[in-house]
Amino acid sequence: MYGDNNLCSVFLYLSLTAQIYIIEDQSRIAEMENVELIKSMPPSAKLVLRVLKEKKITRFDDLMEETLLSKRTLLYAIKALRELDLIETQVCMNDARKRFYCVKLR
């Protein structure tokens, strides 16, 4: 009976260890996919994404000021990031014409 408990403990340990490795592998695969995704983005979108990660949430005007991108280029970058489902747009409650942008949580 004592041997059966040890065998069960070893089996449980091996099972949990295998699950941890599977989770780590899935995490590495996701990281590699993110790297490929980022490599495929235009440079302006990479810059905007980096700024949004630093600022957490910001307005369009602040993004223009921070990135020094033209309005048209910034709109293109935001469109590219939205299509890749990497950022969220939120409407300002005080002025519906203004938008806030932030990185989407996954």
PyMOL commands that set and color helices and strands:
alter all, ss='L'
color gray80, all
select helices_A, chain A and resi 2-40+43-55+60-67+71-83
alter helices_A, ss='H'
color red, helices_A
select strands_A, chain A and resi 57-59+87-91+99-103
alter strands_A, ss='S'
color yellow, strands_A
deselect
rebuild
show_as cartoon
